[in-house]
Structures are given as C-alpha cells and as structure tokens.
Amino acid sequence: MIDIGANLTDKSFRGDLGDVINRAIEGGVNHIVVTGTNESLSHDAATLALNRQDYLAYTAGVHPHYADDVADGWIDTIAEIASLGAAAIGETGLDYFRNFSTRENQRKVFQAQLELASSLDLPVFVHDRDSNGEVLEMLKHSATTDVVVHCFTGNGLLLDAYIEIGCYIGVTGWVCDPIRGLELANIIDRIPDERLLLETDSPYLMPKNIQPKPSTHRNEPGNLKYVRKKVAASRNESESHIDQITTANAIRFFRLPNSVATNDG
C-alpha cells in the first residue's frame, strides 16, 4: 500500500513521528507522500521527505485555505521547493465549504499552480470541496493532464465527470463513515482499477471501522489498511487486489521507483 496523502508536518506528529512511521511500516504501508499545503509547510514536507527518500515523497503547493495569505513571489517559492524533487504540485484547488480564503483568490492561486505543474511536467494533487463544478471546469481548460482528486467526497455525477477527463481518485477514511461516507461507498465501484488511489489524510479522517475504537482522534498512515478493507468490501474485491492496483497506480502517477512496491521501510 502507498498512502498518497498524509500531513506529517502537522504539529500533532512532532513528538513521535518516528514511531508513526514505524507503525506505518508494520501496518503494510510501503511508501508515504507527505502533503505540502503552503510555502512553509511545503518546505517542511520537502525537508522531511528528502531525509527519508527511502520511504517518503512530498508535494509542494498552497491549499485553498491559505490562498489569502500568500506572499509576493509565492509561486517562485513553490517552484523552488518543487525543483528539489517534489512528486506533485499541491495540495491545491477550491474549498467553498470552509471559505477561509476569498473565492477569487482561491481561483487565482489554483490557476497559478496548474500552470506551474504544466511547466514543470509534474502531476497535480487537487482539493475540491463544494466547488460546484468549478475545479472540474478549470481542469478541463488546463494543460495539466495528470491529476488526482484527493479525498473525493462528491456525488456520482462528479465522480463520473472526473473519471471521464482521466483523473485519478483518492479515497480516504471518509468512505468508512457509515453516514457521511455512505454515498461514496455505494459508487466507489465506478472508479476504474487504473484510477483508484488510497490515502489517510492524516491526522484527519480517522476510519470509523477501526475496532476497538481508538483512544485518540489523530489519524496516522498505519490506519490505511482500514481504508483498504472498506474499499475492497464496497467494490466486492479482495484486499490483496486493492493493494496491488493502488500501489501500481501510485507508482505510476507520482513516478516513484518500482522498488517502492516491495519496500518494507
């Protein structure tokens, strides 16, 4: 398994990140992509990953929540961080659920990163929450071709539309929630084998199917196996099949070494 989205730069991991990584290895996670969400955290993600290239990769980008906060020259900063060896540009996109930044600034920052990804020939790690199809339309008009829609939580029509333009779909512990994730669980079999990816979005979205119930609310990459379990059941496929196809997809999408598939940390 490969966890394609984990926020390991989050302050909740500062005290025990080594233990978190060890538990991920023990839990069958072959590789982790550390998510960058603004200039500072993208730098931190790069530093972390470049010190553990055997097990970690990273993305560099600005999340829509931070679109109002970018400094002059921010896109050059992201480009510089990405040039050190980023696996993708992002996390970037639109979030009209929280609206922590103005929609105009979100669109501007997203468009700039789509153009950067195209110029650097890097895939894009996309965030779309309640954008009412705007992310989809921006992607349709972008020169960027390699896109993963991270933490997909939309409906069947949106899922089909993303698949139609060739997007990969990232599935998190959201699918394990018997209430919020019910619709996703019911449509997840519409994702083609070659477009399915798994992620935890740690420290968020603790899978609800963990038994016994965890004593902490902090999610971590070692819990990816519970996402795999729910995805396999919802698609009526074996966990080993889900493991095989999602690992191959992540290696292809992020252009990781083939040796990652057998990596044991």
Secondary structure, 3 states (H helix, E strand, C coil): CEEEEECCCCHHHCCCHHHHHHHHHHCCCCEEEECCCCHHHHHHHHHHHHCCCCCEEEEECCCHHHHHHCCCCHHHHHHHHHCCCCCEEEEEEEECCCCCCCHHHHHHHHHHHHHHHHHHCCCEEEEEECCCCHHHHHHHCCCCCCEEECCCCCCHHHHHHHHHCCCEEEECHHHHCCCCCHHHHHHHHHCCHHHEEECCCECCCCCCCCCCCCCCCCCCHHHHHHHHHHHHHHHCCCHHHHHHHHHHHHHHHHCCCHHHHHCCC
